[in-house]
Structures are given as structure tokens and as C-alpha cells.
Amino acid sequence: MVDPMQSSESARSKDLSAATLAVWAGEGESLVAGATQVPIVYSAAYGYPDVESWLEVALGRKPGHIYSRNTNPTVHAFEEKVRILEGAEAATSFATGMAAISNTLFALLAPGDRVVSVKDTYGGTNQLFIDFLPRLNMQVELCDTTDHEQIEAAIAKGCRLVYLESPTNPTLKVMDIARLSTAAHQVGAVVVTDNTFATPINQNPLALGSDLVLHSATKFLGGHADVLGGVLCGDPKLVEQVFHYREITGATLDPMPAYLLIRSMKTLALRIRRQNDSALRIAHWLAAQPAVSIVNYPGLETHVHHDIAARQMRGFGGVLSFGLEGGFEAVKRVLPRLGLAHRAANLGAVETIAGPPATTSHVECTAEEREAMGIPEGLIRYSVGIEDADDLIADLARAFEVA
Ligand SMILES: Cc1ncc(COP(=O)(O)O)c(C=O)c1O
């Protein structure tokens, strides 16, 4: 087996900024014949002239590839780019973000294990916690996301894995990654953090103490709403365990999406900084609107965990959510009037995207389950694109005329 997780680029990457790394990192090994861009390598398997050299690669003694379910040069370049941006020693990738999450949980947990997480993780993740893991006799304790003492107490009872997501989808709650990682390590638990909303431009969970960081690459890393993918980075032993699970169970990232992700990530820093700035402006504007009952955005000083966000994030991200005084009926009136937003179950794209949790992040849940997670039906998740913020504010103002 090849070792897809090591790179000669690590040493020099320490001196470069994230914006530069997003453009250059991870590609060197995969470039061929003087091409300046990573090729899309569509080969199911890789051939060798003799059994000895084949065996050297198969046993991981020499770099190379054997079979694309396991590793592939295009996919490897994508993994390397994210690995370097997250400051990780190892990375592996998946067909989707949910594959990254489920493969990580199923690879690292065994029947009888206990997991501590929070009530309002992404809806698909929540389904794993409330349905799929219990089927395998794993216990999951889901705590109140804003109550760090409750989470610490749940961790102190002993657990194998602590699963964090920050900021959360769609209520933009913030979890203190350093504090909860310390609590987890005291009981020998592994910490996994979903960094999809923040991206490595705004936050590096590994530097805060998390053992693993994962992304739905479908969102900001891809950035153009045209590709699905997932990626996991962190501790090499743990990543190797998950890589092995994925290479056998088969939720492999395809080379074409990997290529699109590499291409999109070259503009990651540009996009994220623009989206950070616009989201903050829009959040302030929304907070002053009479039609708006609540604005969830960690960049607002009024946010319950603004201080934690300011400490652990370099920017507050491109997603916010807001409630309308008129509840779900107002949401149904306002959403169709937005001219500069796709009404779709996605986020993190160059176009603005808006939708209620009932049809987006928490479509898998019943209204009662959403209520129990503290997700009001009258909420709109608003993923800010790279359009001009003034145009987006004018668009919202027009739509609010019927709120
Ligand atoms: C925070 C978060 N994690 C994971 C996922 C799942 O990713 P994917 O749709 O790529 O499977 C999503 C999807 O919306 C998400 O928002």
C-alpha cells in the first residue's frame, strides 16, 4: 500500500500564508510532463513491470498507487492541499462529507463505546447519533450545545470519542474546541471536529487540540455548488485507521470531483474573506430590522459565544441564520421574493443560498426533533455568496416588504 499521507512540502509550508498555500500546496507530486495543473487521472489500477517493484509499492515501501479505490494521484493532491492548510500530518478523502463523518465514526468506534456530542450537529450527523450508532450498541449522549459545563460533565463520565461541530448548522452556535479537547483528553477520548462552516481559512481545530478535523468539501472547499466530497485530517494513526475502513468499504472520492476541488480551493482564501466581510455586514443590518426576531452569527457582539469565536476563529464565516417575527408563514412569503439567492439545500457557494432548516440542514428530522434541538421553524439559513453585499442587503430589504 502506498503512503498517501506524507509530503515533502510540509517543511516549507510553515512559512507561507493560507492564501498562498490554497493556491500552491499539495500539487507538486501529482504534476506530470511539465503541466502546471494537476491531471485528472482516470485509471482504475496502476501497472508495474515486475512483481518486485509492484510489491514494494503494495507494501508501502515505495511511493505509488495500486488501485484507485485506495489511492489516486488527483485525489492525493486534493488531500494534500487540505492537509497542509489544516496543519495536519495526515489526510484522507471521501465521496461526500457524510461519508467522511460516518467512516470516521464506524472506523474508530466499537460496540459498547460511548460518544459525547451536542444536540444540534448537522442533521445527517444527528441521524447517525440517534439511529445508526445505537443500532450497533453504541451509546451517544447529546448535550446542550451552549452549555459547556454539561458537555464537560458528560465527557468526565468517560467516553471513547467527543464529536464537535463549530459553528453549528443552522443555529451558528460556537463550541470552545480547546476547552472541550482538554476535557476529552483527560478521559482518553479522541476529539473529532467538523470544520465545514469555518474552513481552514477561519479556524484550525487541530491547533486548538482536536485530534481530527473533517469537512464536507461539498460546501466552502468546493465553493461552486457543483461537486460532492469529504476530507479528514489529523493524527496519522487515526487517519490510517479511517483510511483503511474507507478503502475497504469503498466511499472513495472520484478523480473528477477531486480535480474540481483542487481548482476551487485556489480561490478559497479570496472567497472566504469576502464572505466573512459580507456576512458580518448583513448580520448587523438584519439585527436592525423590525421584521427580524433573531440573528445567529458569531461575529455579532450579542452572540452568546462571541468571545469564544473571537478567540478561536480568524473570521466568522459566510453563513448566518435569522428568524422572522411572522414565523414559518413569513418565511414562506419572504423566501420566494429573494432575487439573489437560490432556494436550495446547500451552502458555501459563490451564489447566495437561502432556506429553512425544514428543507435544508434538518430535512431528515421531524418538526418535533427540530424543536427538541432548539431549531425554530421560522428560521432562514442564509449562506452569503461572493456578490456585492449592498446588492444582497437591497434584495433582503425588498423581500422583507411582505414579512
Ligand atoms: C456541517 C456539515 N457537515 C457535514 C455535512 C454533510 O456533507 P455532504 O452533504 O457533503 O455529505 C453538511 C451538509 O450540509 C454540513 O453542513
Ligand as a Chemical Component Dictionary entry (heavy atoms), coordinates in Angstrom:
data_LIG
# 
_chem_comp.id                   LIG 
_chem_comp.type                 NON-POLYMER 
_chem_comp.pdbx_formal_charge   0 
_chem_comp.three_letter_code    LIG 
# 
loop_
_chem_comp_atom.comp_id 
_chem_comp_atom.atom_id 
_chem_comp_atom.alt_atom_id 
_chem_comp_atom.type_symbol 
_chem_comp_atom.charge 
_chem_comp_atom.model_Cartn_x 
_chem_comp_atom.model_Cartn_y 
_chem_comp_atom.model_Cartn_z 
_chem_comp_atom.pdbx_ordinal 
LIG C1 C1 C 0 -21.646 20.948 8.840 1  
LIG C2 C2 C 0 -21.909 19.871 7.834 2  
LIG N1 N1 N 0 -21.257 18.696 7.937 3  
LIG C3 C3 C 0 -21.458 17.693 7.065 4  
LIG C4 C4 C 0 -22.366 17.815 6.024 5  
LIG C5 C5 C 0 -22.585 16.658 5.083 6  
LIG O1 O1 O 0 -21.888 16.845 3.901 7  
LIG P1 P1 P 0 -22.274 16.186 2.494 8  
LIG O2 O2 O 0 -23.582 16.787 2.078 9  
LIG O3 O3 O 0 -21.122 16.532 1.619 10 
LIG O4 O4 O 0 -22.401 14.719 2.715 11 
LIG C6 C6 C 0 -23.058 19.016 5.862 12 
LIG C7 C7 C 0 -24.032 19.175 4.774 13 
LIG O5 O5 O 0 -24.782 20.126 4.699 14 
LIG C8 C8 C 0 -22.821 20.072 6.790 15 
LIG O6 O6 O 0 -23.459 21.244 6.693 16 
# 
loop_
_chem_comp_bond.comp_id 
_chem_comp_bond.atom_id_1 
_chem_comp_bond.atom_id_2 
_chem_comp_bond.value_order 
_chem_comp_bond.pdbx_ordinal 
LIG C1 C2 SING 1  
LIG C2 N1 SING 2  
LIG C2 C8 DOUB 3  
LIG N1 C3 DOUB 4  
LIG C3 C4 SING 5  
LIG C4 C5 SING 6  
LIG C4 C6 DOUB 7  
LIG C5 O1 SING 8  
LIG O1 P1 SING 9  
LIG P1 O2 DOUB 10 
LIG P1 O3 SING 11 
LIG P1 O4 SING 12 
LIG C6 C7 SING 13 
LIG C6 C8 SING 14 
LIG C7 O5 DOUB 15 
LIG C8 O6 SING 16 
# 
